[in-house]
Amino acid sequence: MSLVFSMGKYEAQIPTDRMYSDNHLWVQEAAGGFRVGFTAYSVRLLQDVYFLDWSVDSNTPVKRKQEIGEIESSKAVSTLYPPADGIIGHFNTALMDDPSVINTDNYEQGWLYTFETQARFMSPQEYVDFLGTKWDETQRMIKGQLND
């Protein structure tokens, strides 16, 4: 089951079987902690991911605002940060060969890495509500990029 957040003409599906961070990552319980991936909201803003690079190694302790890698898409090069303080477990190595899976299957095969943390994340409804508080600002940013 999913909730839906309307992004203009696009509907971002927000599955209810996982939790969410304010930097637009989903976290889902998995062996040894959580799996982490991009939400439909973030994939829509990135558009057409084609390069992914990690600047940390597996089994590395990280802080919430610490840079852990970069992702390149048709829109921009973006810095990646973890959803909370914790330990990066292992990376989804299939994405190193073909990060475009993030575009087509971000909630399943397009997961990024495993993560151990004690942090609390937003419920699906809390995340949808959070998106509602950010959407006007996001639209202004998108329109600004289009006018550059």
N, C-alpha and C positions, 0 to 999 in steps of 0.2 A: 504494500500500500504506500502511496505517496501523497504528500501535500503539494500544492502548486503555488509558485510565486510568479505573477505576471510581470514580464519585462517587456512592456509594450506589446508587440506582436508575438513575442516569444514567451513560452511558458517553461519556467525552470522547475523540473521535477525534484522534489525534496523527499527522498525515501524515509519512511518512518522507522526503519530497522537499524538506525545508526544515530550518532550524535554529531554536533557541529561546533566549529570554532568561529570566532569573529573574523578570522582571516580567510574565510571561505573554503575551509577544508572540512571533509567529513572524517569521522573516526568511528570504526566499527570493531567491536571486540573480536579478537582472533587469538590463536595460540600465542602465548607469551606477551600479550598486551593488546594492541590495537593495530588495525590496518588504517592507513591514512590516504586520502585522495582528494581531488578537486571536486567541488560541488558543481552542479549544472550552471549555477550563477557565474562562478569563476571561469568555467570553460567557455560560456557564452561571451564573456568580456575578453578573454584571451583570443578566441577564434583561431582555428587552424594551428595547433601546436606542432612544431616540427623539430625542435631541438631541446634536449634536457641534459643538464650537467650538474653533478653534485660536487660540493666543495668540502664535504666531510666524509669520513669513512663509516662503514658499518660499525655498530656497537660504540657509538660516540655519544657522550653526554652533551646535551645542548640546552641553551636557554631560549625562551620564547621569542625574543627579538633578534636572535643570532642568525646571520645569513648561513644557509646550508646548501644553496645552489642557485641555479638560474634556469629559466625556461624561456625559450624563444618561440614566438608565434608570429602570425601575419600582422598582428597589431603592435607588438613591442617585445623587448627583452625585459623580463621581470625577475626580481630577486625572490627567492623562496625562503620562507621562515617556517619553523615548526609550529604546531598548534598550541604548544605549551612547553614548559620546562620538562625535560625527560631524556630518554635515551633512544637514539635512532637505532633500530635493530638491523634489518637488512633491507636492501633496495629491491624493487621489482626490476630485475635485470632485463626482462623482455622489453621494457620501455627504452632501454639504452639503444637497442637495435631499431625500434619502431615506436617513438613516442606518440605517433598519430592515434594510437589506441585510446589515448586520453580523450580525443575528440569524439570517438564513437562509442566507447564503453567505460566512461569515467567512474561509474559506480561498481564495476566488477573487475574486468581484466586490466583496467587503467589505473589501479591503485599504485601509489608511489613508493611507500615504505612501511615497515612495521615500526611501532613506537611504544615504549613503556613510559607511563606517567601516572601520577596520582591526581592529575588535574580533573576538574569538573568541566564538562562541556554542555552546550545548549541542547535542549530537546529539539526535535524537528519543529514544533510550533514556536518555540522561543526563537529559533533561527529565522523562520518565516517572518515573525514579528520584527526581528532585528533588520532583515532586508527591507522591510517597509519603512524603517527609519532612515535608511541609507539611499533609497532609490532615487529621490530627487537630486541628491548630490551626485550620484553616479551618472544620471542622465546629463547633467550639466558638464561633467567631465568628458563623457562620450561626445557630446556636441562640440566641445572645445577642441577635441582631437580631430574631429571632422573638419573644423574650420581652420586648422593650422596650415 
